[in-house]
């Protein structure tokens, strides 16, 4: 099938360099093209240019009039937990009444609460609930997403989550990556026996995940009150034996050493990073590890935001992701995430958009095919209403500006 989009006010996020990521001062640059057209064939971008140069004999199976709206590459969301059962609004009230994230967890809430709910939920119902969220994020402009397990905390329930993620991957046009996060917390049956739980993750869960080919990555919550650096390294190395590249939750609650461990173990990304200092930034310099910031979680929990400006000034690239989950970031709206990055972390709109597209694709190992408007890449993009500027997309953060979404060269209407 060949798609032709005409009368585009501005194409945003063009990149012909072939780079995997954008870093430092380059993050503040977005290539654009005004009064444009774009063609896609068999799900990939094949050409684009100015309307004045559109061949008179250009033919397509479907022609779309953008009516002067802008065309952006789809958002790439490299950190979500969107497979979960039910909701946790009681903890929302607990936070309003002054309880901290750690206090809620100690009272049996948080991750263990979600694990209890997931255990009692069938695989079919879990899939149904997750698909509602997947359709929601697609309508809001996300075209590639990473989804973690981690609300199972037993071998069978972790496998149940990962099977649901794989089923999602098979049934939606979004690009989906699956991450095994058995080390999200210590399961209730192992309370007070954390070392034994780590043994379970390494000796039983990971081999079972590998046998079924259910995951692309392995992740660990390396932070105060969760898993130590030594435990994290052991789990990451166990995952590496099965070809699972590392991703780490790090430095959300404290300066945990997780950043340095991630870099040392060749992690694709280290995520959260609300607690960052010069040593962590220095560790990331020159590495292939992508620092991934989750401002939705900082916003919802009332925590400090990651020092994005310091990281960019040090020459790093940063990615943005939603952390969509029931307890600390119950939203997968990547446009809102990019707006928060500008409002609360002082990232320019260009920096935020690069972070939410190409760099977040890089944090999933997908930037060769996603994250920019590039000939040969997958035709994932969205069209907006006519806008006065690129910046307006993040400035008017609740205005319903996204009009049409295209995934693999076809309009998404579900």
C-alpha positions as CSV (number, residue, x, y, z in Angstrom):
1,X,0.0,0.0,0.0
2,X,1.2,3.5,-0.9
3,X,0.2,6.5,1.2
4,X,0.6,10.1,0.2
5,X,0.1,12.9,2.8
6,X,-0.2,16.4,1.2
7,X,-0.5,20.0,2.3
8,X,1.6,19.4,5.5
9,X,2.2,22.8,7.2
10,X,5.5,21.6,8.6
11,X,7.3,18.2,8.8
12,X,9.1,18.1,12.2
13,X,11.9,15.9,13.3
14,X,13.6,15.2,9.9
15,X,17.0,13.4,10.3
16,X,19.1,12.1,7.4
17,X,22.2,11.6,9.4
18,X,21.6,8.0,10.4
19,X,22.6,8.7,14.0
20,X,21.3,6.6,16.7
21,X,20.9,9.4,19.2
22,X,21.2,13.2,19.6
23,X,23.4,14.6,22.4
24,X,24.4,17.8,24.1
25,X,23.9,21.0,22.2
26,X,22.5,19.1,19.2
27,X,19.4,18.2,21.2
28,X,18.2,21.8,20.8
29,X,18.0,21.4,17.0
30,X,15.0,20.0,15.1
31,X,15.1,19.9,11.3
32,X,11.8,20.9,9.7
33,X,10.4,21.4,6.3
34,X,7.4,23.7,5.5
35,X,4.6,23.3,3.0
36,X,5.4,19.7,2.4
37,X,4.3,16.2,1.4
38,X,5.3,12.7,2.5
39,X,4.9,9.3,0.9
40,X,5.1,5.9,2.5
41,X,5.0,2.5,0.9
42,X,4.7,-0.9,2.5
43,X,4.8,0.7,5.9
44,X,8.0,2.8,5.4
45,X,8.8,6.3,4.5
46,X,9.9,6.5,0.9
47,X,10.0,10.2,0.1
48,X,9.1,13.7,1.2
49,X,9.6,17.2,-0.1
50,X,8.0,20.6,-0.7
51,X,4.5,20.8,-2.2
52,X,6.0,22.8,-5.0
53,X,8.1,19.8,-6.0
54,X,5.5,17.1,-5.7
55,X,5.5,15.2,-9.0
56,X,2.3,15.9,-11.0
57,X,1.9,12.2,-11.6
58,X,2.3,11.2,-7.9
59,X,-0.1,8.3,-7.3
60,X,-1.1,6.5,-4.1
61,X,-3.6,4.0,-2.8
62,X,-4.6,6.5,-0.2
63,X,-4.1,10.3,-0.2
64,X,-4.5,12.3,3.0
65,X,-4.9,16.1,3.1
66,X,-3.1,17.4,6.2
67,X,-4.9,20.7,5.8
68,X,-1.9,22.7,7.0
69,X,-1.3,20.7,10.2
70,X,2.1,19.6,11.3
71,X,3.6,16.1,10.9
72,X,5.7,14.7,13.8
73,X,7.4,11.3,14.2
74,X,5.5,9.2,16.7
75,X,6.6,9.3,20.3
76,X,8.7,6.4,21.5
77,X,8.0,5.4,25.1
78,X,10.9,3.4,26.4
79,X,9.7,2.8,30.0
80,X,6.2,1.6,30.9
81,X,4.5,-0.8,33.3
82,X,1.2,-0.7,31.5
83,X,0.3,-4.4,32.0
84,X,-1.3,-4.3,35.4
85,X,-4.6,-5.2,37.1
86,X,-7.0,-2.6,38.4
87,X,-5.9,0.7,39.9
88,X,-4.4,2.2,43.1
89,X,-6.3,5.4,43.7
90,X,-6.4,4.7,47.5
91,X,-2.7,5.2,47.5
92,X,-3.3,8.5,45.6
93,X,-5.4,9.5,48.7
94,X,-2.6,8.3,51.0
95,X,-0.1,10.5,49.2
96,X,-2.5,13.5,49.6
97,X,-2.7,12.7,53.3
98,X,1.1,12.9,53.5
99,X,2.4,9.4,53.3
100,X,5.6,8.9,51.3
101,X,6.2,6.3,48.6
102,X,8.3,4.2,51.0
103,X,5.7,4.5,53.8
104,X,3.0,3.2,51.4
105,X,5.2,0.3,50.4
106,X,5.9,-0.6,54.1
107,X,2.1,-0.7,54.7
108,X,1.7,-3.4,52.0
109,X,0.9,-1.0,49.2
110,X,2.9,-0.1,46.1
111,X,4.3,-2.8,44.0
112,X,3.1,-5.6,46.3
113,X,-0.4,-4.3,46.1
114,X,-0.3,-4.6,42.3
115,X,1.2,-8.1,42.6
116,X,-1.7,-9.2,44.7
117,X,-4.2,-7.9,42.2
118,X,-2.4,-9.3,39.3
119,X,-2.2,-12.8,40.9
120,X,-6.0,-12.8,41.2
121,X,-6.5,-11.7,37.6
122,X,-6.7,-14.0,34.6
123,X,-4.4,-13.7,31.7
124,X,-7.3,-12.9,29.4
125,X,-8.6,-10.1,31.7
126,X,-5.1,-8.7,32.1
127,X,-4.7,-8.6,28.3
128,X,-8.1,-6.8,27.9
129,X,-7.2,-4.1,30.4
130,X,-3.7,-3.6,28.9
131,X,-5.1,-3.3,25.4
132,X,-7.3,-0.4,26.5
133,X,-4.1,1.4,27.7
134,X,-2.2,0.5,24.5
135,X,-5.0,1.9,22.3
136,X,-5.0,5.0,24.5
137,X,-1.3,5.7,24.1
138,X,-1.5,5.1,20.4
139,X,-4.3,7.6,20.0
140,X,-2.0,10.1,21.9
141,X,0.8,9.7,19.4
142,X,3.0,6.8,20.7
143,X,4.2,4.4,18.1
144,X,6.8,2.3,19.9
145,X,6.6,1.2,23.5
146,X,8.6,-0.9,26.0
147,X,6.5,-2.8,28.6
148,X,7.9,-4.4,31.7
149,X,6.8,-7.3,33.9
150,X,7.4,-6.9,37.6
151,X,3.9,-7.1,39.1
152,X,4.1,-10.9,39.2
153,X,7.0,-11.5,41.7
154,X,6.4,-15.3,41.3
155,X,7.7,-17.3,38.4
156,X,4.2,-18.1,37.0
157,X,2.9,-14.6,37.4
158,X,5.9,-13.0,35.8
159,X,5.5,-15.4,32.9
160,X,1.8,-14.5,32.7
161,X,2.7,-10.8,32.4
162,X,5.3,-11.5,29.7
163,X,2.9,-13.7,27.7
164,X,0.4,-10.8,27.8
165,X,3.1,-8.4,26.5
166,X,4.0,-10.8,23.7
167,X,0.3,-11.1,22.8
168,X,0.0,-7.3,22.6
169,X,3.1,-7.3,20.3
170,X,1.4,-9.8,18.0
171,X,-1.9,-7.9,17.8
172,X,-1.1,-4.1,17.5
173,X,0.7,-2.0,14.9
174,X,2.8,-0.3,17.6
175,X,6.4,-1.6,17.9
176,X,6.5,-3.4,21.3
177,X,9.6,-4.4,23.4
178,X,9.3,-6.7,26.5
179,X,11.4,-6.4,29.6
180,X,11.6,-8.9,32.4
181,X,11.5,-7.1,35.8
182,X,11.2,-9.9,38.3
183,X,13.5,-7.8,40.5
184,X,11.0,-5.0,40.9
185,X,10.5,-5.9,44.6
186,X,10.8,-8.9,46.8
187,X,7.7,-11.1,46.6
188,X,5.6,-11.5,49.7
189,X,6.5,-15.2,50.1
190,X,10.1,-14.1,50.4
191,X,9.7,-11.3,53.0
192,X,12.9,-11.1,55.0
193,X,14.7,-13.5,52.6
194,X,15.9,-11.2,49.9
195,X,18.9,-13.3,49.0
196,X,16.7,-16.3,48.4
197,X,14.4,-14.2,46.2
198,X,17.4,-13.1,44.1
199,X,18.3,-16.8,43.8
200,X,14.8,-17.4,42.5
201,X,15.1,-14.6,39.9
202,X,18.4,-15.9,38.6
203,X,18.0,-19.6,38.9
204,X,14.3,-20.1,38.1
205,X,12.6,-17.0,36.6
206,X,15.2,-16.1,34.0
207,X,15.7,-19.6,32.6
208,X,11.9,-19.9,32.4
209,X,11.6,-16.6,30.6
210,X,14.4,-17.6,28.2
211,X,12.8,-21.0,27.4
212,X,9.7,-19.2,26.1
213,X,11.5,-16.4,24.4
214,X,9.4,-13.8,26.2
215,X,11.7,-10.9,26.9
216,X,14.1,-8.6,25.1
217,X,15.6,-7.0,28.2
218,X,16.2,-7.6,31.9
219,X,15.7,-4.8,34.4
220,X,16.3,-4.4,38.2
221,X,15.0,-1.8,40.7
222,X,18.4,-0.8,42.1
223,X,17.6,1.7,44.8
224,X,17.3,2.2,48.6
225,X,15.0,-0.3,50.1
226,X,14.9,-2.5,47.0
227,X,17.9,-4.2,45.4
228,X,21.6,-3.6,46.1
229,X,24.3,-3.0,43.5
230,X,25.8,-6.4,44.0
231,X,22.3,-8.1,43.6
232,X,21.7,-5.9,40.6
233,X,24.9,-6.9,38.9
234,X,24.3,-10.6,39.6
235,X,20.8,-10.4,38.0
236,X,22.0,-8.5,35.0
237,X,24.8,-10.9,34.4
238,X,22.4,-13.8,34.7
239,X,20.2,-12.2,32.1
240,X,23.1,-11.5,29.8
241,X,23.7,-15.3,29.6
242,X,20.3,-15.6,27.9
243,X,20.9,-12.6,25.5
244,X,18.9,-10.1,27.5
245,X,20.4,-6.6,27.6
246,X,20.2,-4.7,30.8
247,X,18.0,-1.7,31.7
248,X,18.0,-0.4,35.2
249,X,15.7,1.6,37.5
250,X,18.3,3.7,39.3
251,X,18.6,6.7,41.7
252,X,14.9,7.4,42.1
253,X,14.9,7.4,45.9
254,X,18.7,7.8,46.6
255,X,22.1,7.9,45.1
256,X,22.2,4.1,44.8
257,X,25.2,3.3,42.6
258,X,22.8,2.0,40.0
259,X,24.0,4.4,37.3
260,X,27.6,3.2,37.6
261,X,26.5,-0.4,37.7
262,X,24.4,0.1,34.6
263,X,27.3,1.6,32.7
264,X,29.7,-1.1,33.8
265,X,27.3,-3.8,32.7
266,X,26.6,-2.2,29.3
267,X,23.0,-1.3,30.1
268,X,21.0,0.1,27.2
269,X,19.5,2.7,29.6
270,X,19.4,3.8,33.2
271,X,16.0,5.2,34.1
272,X,14.5,7.6,36.7
273,X,17.7,9.5,37.9
274,X,15.9,11.9,40.2
275,X,19.0,11.7,42.5
276,X,22.0,12.5,40.3
277,X,25.3,14.1,40.9
278,X,28.5,14.9,39.1
279,X,29.8,11.3,39.6
280,X,26.8,9.8,37.9
281,X,27.0,12.3,35.0
282,X,30.7,11.5,34.6
283,X,30.0,7.8,34.6
284,X,27.6,8.2,31.7
285,X,29.9,10.3,29.6
286,X,31.4,8.3,26.8
287,X,29.1,5.3,27.4
288,X,26.4,3.9,25.2
289,X,24.0,3.9,28.1
290,X,21.0,6.3,27.6
291,X,19.9,8.3,30.7
292,X,16.1,8.1,30.6
293,X,14.1,10.7,32.6
294,X,10.5,10.0,33.8
295,X,9.1,13.4,34.8
296,X,5.6,12.0,35.1
297,X,6.6,10.1,38.1
298,X,8.3,13.1,39.8
299,X,5.2,15.1,39.1
300,X,2.8,12.6,40.5
301,X,4.9,11.7,43.6
302,X,5.9,15.3,44.3
303,X,9.6,14.4,44.0
304,X,12.5,16.4,42.7
305,X,13.1,16.3,39.0
306,X,16.2,14.9,37.3
307,X,18.9,17.5,36.5
308,X,18.3,17.4,32.8
309,X,20.1,20.7,32.2
310,X,23.3,19.5,33.9
311,X,23.2,16.3,31.8
312,X,22.8,18.1,28.5
313,X,25.4,20.7,29.4
314,X,27.8,17.8,30.0
315,X,27.3,16.6,26.5
316,X,24.9,13.7,27.2
317,X,21.8,12.8,25.3
318,X,18.7,12.2,27.4
319,X,15.5,10.2,26.7
320,X,12.1,10.8,28.0
321,X,9.5,8.1,28.9
322,X,6.2,8.0,30.7
323,X,6.7,5.3,33.4
324,X,3.0,4.5,32.8
325,X,2.0,2.5,35.9
326,X,-0.8,2.4,38.5
327,X,1.1,3.7,41.5
328,X,3.5,6.5,40.6
329,X,2.7,7.6,37.0
330,X,-0.8,6.6,35.9
331,X,-0.6,8.2,32.5
332,X,1.1,7.2,29.2
333,X,0.7,10.7,27.6
334,X,4.1,11.3,26.1
335,X,3.1,14.8,24.9
336,X,2.4,15.7,28.5
337,X,5.7,14.1,29.5
338,X,7.5,16.3,27.0
339,X,5.7,19.4,28.3
340,X,6.7,18.5,31.9
341,X,10.3,18.3,30.7
342,X,10.1,21.8,29.4
343,X,8.1,23.2,32.3
344,X,9.8,21.6,35.2
345,X,13.3,20.6,33.9
346,X,13.8,23.6,31.6
347,X,14.4,21.5,28.5
348,X,13.6,23.4,25.4
349,X,10.7,22.0,23.3
350,X,13.3,20.9,20.7
351,X,15.3,19.0,23.4
352,X,12.1,17.5,24.8
353,X,10.9,16.3,21.4
354,X,14.2,14.8,20.5
355,X,14.3,13.1,23.9
356,X,10.8,11.7,23.4
357,X,11.4,10.4,19.8
358,X,14.9,9.5,18.6
359,X,16.6,9.2,22.0
360,X,13.7,7.2,23.5
361,X,13.9,4.9,20.4
362,X,17.6,4.5,21.1
363,X,16.8,3.5,24.7
364,X,14.9,0.5,23.2
365,X,17.6,-0.2,20.6
366,X,15.1,0.9,17.9
367,X,16.5,4.2,16.5
368,X,17.5,2.6,13.2
369,X,13.8,2.3,12.4
370,X,11.9,4.7,14.6
371,X,12.1,8.1,16.2
372,X,12.6,10.5,13.2
373,X,11.2,11.3,9.8
374,X,13.8,9.6,7.7
375,X,13.5,7.8,4.3
376,X,13.6,4.1,5.0
377,X,12.3,4.3,8.6
378,X,8.9,2.9,9.6
379,X,6.1,5.3,8.7
380,X,4.9,6.1,12.3
381,X,3.8,9.7,12.6
382,X,0.9,11.9,13.7
383,X,-0.8,14.9,12.2
384,X,-1.8,17.9,14.2
385,X,-4.3,20.8,13.7
386,X,-2.7,23.8,12.2
387,X,-0.4,25.4,14.8
388,X,1.5,28.7,14.9
389,X,4.8,27.0,15.8
390,X,6.4,23.7,16.7
391,X,6.7,24.9,20.3
392,X,2.9,25.2,20.5
393,X,2.5,21.4,20.8
394,X,4.1,21.4,24.2
395,X,2.9,24.9,25.3
396,X,-0.8,24.1,24.8
397,X,-0.4,20.9,26.6
398,X,-4.0,20.0,27.1
399,X,-5.4,21.3,23.8
400,X,-6.5,18.3,21.6
401,X,-4.1,19.1,18.8
402,X,-3.3,15.5,17.5
403,X,-5.9,14.8,14.8
404,X,-4.7,11.7,13.0
405,X,-2.2,8.9,13.9
406,X,-0.5,6.7,11.3
407,X,1.4,3.5,12.3
408,X,3.3,1.5,9.7
409,X,1.8,3.7,7.0
410,X,-1.8,3.1,7.9
411,X,-4.2,5.3,9.9
412,X,-4.8,4.0,13.4
413,X,-8.5,4.3,14.3
414,X,-9.0,1.7,17.0
